[in-house]
């Protein structure tokens, strides 16, 4: 799954997916700090960091996908088709999820923050309370139809939730599962 370069979206997805599992790893994300991971809801004690995988990144990803259920990765160099197929086979066998910060050809689902607005600062003063985003999802197969959802990323309480719409406001036809679900999904 690709998060389209939006780090808060990547971390929210990782936290939602890893909520039911016992570990996660970050590869090629040297700027990802423990505080940001913890604030997003990731168990920092269960995380592995590989800041610079070097030229051996396919082997590093393969090893981690066999060892932990959720792997986040930063920008990935161009991926030969044989490596994409190998990683996909490992994920099918292990049940692991690969979340990429940047677009990746091997992703089945592509999420992109298509618009974002910070709420709280009005007329040049105030306190930021939350970030309202519209997430657009496209993909392959059943996910081929484009869908959109309005989310708080993060919301006023720091969590990721669906935006409560006021009268006359549209959610672009999207439905969001109730808060507290184990995984964040954009469905239509």
N, C-alpha and C positions, 0 to 999 in steps of 0.2 A: 504494500500500500504506500502510495506516495503522498506526502503532505504539502507538496508544492512550495517548499521553501519557508513555510510559516512555522517557526520553532514552537510557539505556544500550542498550535494545533498538533504538531508532532508529539509533544509531551503529553497533551490531553489524551490523545489516542493511546499512547504507551501506558499511561496510568490506568485507563479504562480496560485495556486488554490484559495488563499484568495484575489487575486487582484480584483475579482468581488463581493466579499462578505464583510460583515461588522463585521468581528471578527475572532479570532482564539484563541487557548489555547495551552499551553505546560504543559504536565504532566510528572513528573519524570525526568525532565531535569534540575537539579539544576545548572549545569555549563553553561547553555544557558544564555548569557547576553543580555541586551537590545541593546547594540551597534552591536553585531553580528546579531541579528534579524533585526535591522534597515538596516544594510549594505546589508543584503540579500533581502531587499525590503518589509519586513513585517511592517505593521503599528503598532508600539509599543503601541500607545495609545489605540488600539483596542484589545490588547492581554491580556490574563489571564495567570498567572503562578501558578502552583501547584507543588512546588518543590518535596515534599515528600508525596505522597498520602497514604502511609502506607498500612495497611491491607485492607482498604476500596477502593483500586484502581478500582475494577470493578464498584462500585457505582459512584465514581468520574468520570470515563470515560463515563458512561451512562448519567450522568447529563450533562456533558459538550457537549456530542454529540447531546443532545437535545437542547442545548443553543447556540452553535456557529457552523458555517459551517465547520471549519477546526480544527482538534485536532492533535497535535504532541505528541508522547509519547516516553519516553526513554525505557530502557529494561523492558519488561513485564515478570512477573513470568509465569510459565507454566499455560496455560489457559484451564480450563475444557471446553468440547464441549458445554455444556449448556450456559456458559457465552459467548463463541464465537457466538453462535446462537442468544443470546439476544442482543449483541452489533450489530450484522449484521442487525437484525430486526429494531433496533433503527436508524441505518444509512440509511436503505431503507426508513423508515418513514420520517425522518427529512431531508434527502438529504445531511447529513454531510459526510465528508471525514476523515478517520483516517489514519494518516501517522506515521509509527513506525520506530524508529531509528535502531532497531535490527530485525532480522527475527521473524515473528509471524505467527503461523499456520492459523490464520483467514484471512490473507491477500490474496486478489485476484491477486495482481501484486507484483512481487519481482524485485526490481532494485538493481543492484550491480555495484559499480565502479570496473571494472575488470583490468584497468590499469590507472595510473596517472603519469603525468610528469609536473614538474614546469618549466616554460619558463622564461628566462631572465638572469639567472646566468650562465655565460659562463667562463670556465677556472678558476673558483673559485672566480669571482668577478662580480658585476653587481647588478641589481635591479630585484626582482621578478615581472614579468608583468602579468602572468596568469598561470592557471593550466589546462592543456589539459587532459581530461579523456575520457575513453571509458566506456559507461554505457551499461550493459547487462540487458535485461528485459526478464523475464519469468513469467508465471502465470498459471491461470486456464482458462478453456474454450477457448474463442477466443484468449486469450493471451498466450496459451500454447507453441506456437512456439517461440523459443529463437530469440531475435533480439538484434542488437547492434547499438549504435549511438556514434559518436565522438562529444564532447561538450567542450566548454570553461567553466570551473566551478571554479572560475570566469575567465572571459576574461580580456584582457588588459584594457578595459573600466569599469570593475567591474561587467558586466552583464553576464548572462548565455545565450550563443548563440551556434549555430551549428558551428563546425570547418569548415572554408572555405578550401576546399581541393585543393591542387596544382595538376598539371598535373601528371597523373600516380598514384595518391594516391587513395585508395579505402575507402569508408565510410561503409564497411561491409554490403552493401545493404540497409542501413537505410536511411530514409527520415525524416527530421525535419521540422515542420511547420515554417513559416516565423517568424522572430523576432517580438515581440509585441503581439503575441497570448496570450490569457488570461491564458492558462494552458500549462505547459511543458509536452509534451507527446513523448514517444518513440514509433514510428510506423514503420512498415516494408512494 
